[in-house]
């Protein structure tokens, strides 16, 4: 980390005196990343990892915050927020790259492409998800996945990456992409094959999983990691457009974990996201007066905070995060499998499983009262097949799932206000040539316009 601090100091000095042209832009979007997520990760890094320096994103020399409201609500969704961050316009929740009247608006990526830049759009969730789609698509509703996929094929961009294509159920989107000159690679190994050496590439996960690329906390063998995506995008853009490129990198899994109120998974995804910022900073060290890095979020998800209800006498115990061996999603899958396959399963079996995967009843103490709540929820879900279900944006969780993860959040010291989005402002952090303009509070629509101005182009 010390090399980042030294590099940033040198870059800051250069950018104050240099009028060099920006040639490389890294636009990081932590989906769902509010200040609570940033502070939880910073606290974990300091208190558990014993890092002497701040997390990578908090080392950037310029910072402020952005307001995220949409044209239709004080609480935005990813489509409206993505349109603001990509195109510089407010729109109605659910709309991708359009104004509320459905007329199309142009993204910073399209404008730069028209001026001869290479363009890459990447994420750790489906590439036709709302936030990445706003950089290349124009559709009135975010779930028009087939139409969004056809817009991707027509974009003329150079590199896309994500977990999968949700709109390709009949194969027509893949066909359109191939006709447009895209090679579709499943996994990093395929990306390195000679047939994937063309000008345009779509990188997808190499496993049959209709979700995101896989949570860091689940340690899934062969998973397509955001670090792999970031390096592959830089390598490809450096090859096909060495003189100038724009790369958007979305940490989509942050949002998915936050919708589940899975604090441990959020922190691990945030660390993952930070490591990708480190990759961009390494690139900037070789191009200090030609690179701009901007980091922000589309919205806050979950209203996450580090703090406990028990008052000041009890501190957060973030070291317990490292005892969690699976995400809430994977735990949910395990429980569903037991129920759906009618596997004989008693409380003693579940207690053993909770100990193995979360160290509950072992290194994490469970009181008699907490044990009674867990057993009652287990009986409701596994024996009586009843109990209220919690429907979040990406998953439906049983009452037992919720009781287990509420307890874990309490033990770690995390609080949540919702399973959805909030109106909380989001961080904006920047480094590189011209980054000092990101030093005052902004509306999210101003961010792509500032980037465009620094690049010498106009965003309509």
Secondary structure as GFF3:
##gff-version 3
##sequence-region A 1 460
A	DSSP	alpha_helix	2	17	.	.	.	ID=ss1
A	DSSP	beta_strand	24	29	.	.	.	ID=ss2
A	DSSP	alpha_helix	35	47	.	.	.	ID=ss3
A	DSSP	three_ten_helix	56	59	.	.	.	ID=ss4
A	DSSP	beta_strand	62	67	.	.	.	ID=ss5
A	DSSP	alpha_helix	78	87	.	.	.	ID=ss6
A	DSSP	alpha_helix	108	114	.	.	.	ID=ss7
A	DSSP	beta_strand	118	123	.	.	.	ID=ss8
A	DSSP	alpha_helix	130	133	.	.	.	ID=ss9
A	DSSP	alpha_helix	145	154	.	.	.	ID=ss10
A	DSSP	beta_strand	159	161	.	.	.	ID=ss11
A	DSSP	alpha_helix	172	179	.	.	.	ID=ss12
A	DSSP	beta_strand	182	186	.	.	.	ID=ss13
A	DSSP	alpha_helix	188	191	.	.	.	ID=ss14
A	DSSP	three_ten_helix	194	196	.	.	.	ID=ss15
A	DSSP	beta_strand	200	204	.	.	.	ID=ss16
A	DSSP	three_ten_helix	216	218	.	.	.	ID=ss17
A	DSSP	alpha_helix	226	240	.	.	.	ID=ss18
A	DSSP	beta_strand	245	250	.	.	.	ID=ss19
A	DSSP	alpha_helix	252	259	.	.	.	ID=ss20
A	DSSP	alpha_helix	263	286	.	.	.	ID=ss21
A	DSSP	beta_strand	291	296	.	.	.	ID=ss22
A	DSSP	beta_strand	300	301	.	.	.	ID=ss23
A	DSSP	beta_strand	305	306	.	.	.	ID=ss24
A	DSSP	three_ten_helix	318	323	.	.	.	ID=ss25
A	DSSP	alpha_helix	328	340	.	.	.	ID=ss26
A	DSSP	alpha_helix	347	358	.	.	.	ID=ss27
A	DSSP	alpha_helix	368	378	.	.	.	ID=ss28
A	DSSP	pi_helix	379	383	.	.	.	ID=ss29
A	DSSP	beta_strand	390	391	.	.	.	ID=ss30
A	DSSP	beta_strand	396	397	.	.	.	ID=ss31
A	DSSP	alpha_helix	399	412	.	.	.	ID=ss32
A	DSSP	beta_strand	414	415	.	.	.	ID=ss33
A	DSSP	beta_strand	421	422	.	.	.	ID=ss34
A	DSSP	beta_strand	426	432	.	.	.	ID=ss35
A	DSSP	three_ten_helix	435	437	.	.	.	ID=ss36
A	DSSP	beta_strand	442	443	.	.	.	ID=ss37
A	DSSP	alpha_helix	444	454	.	.	.	ID=ss38
###
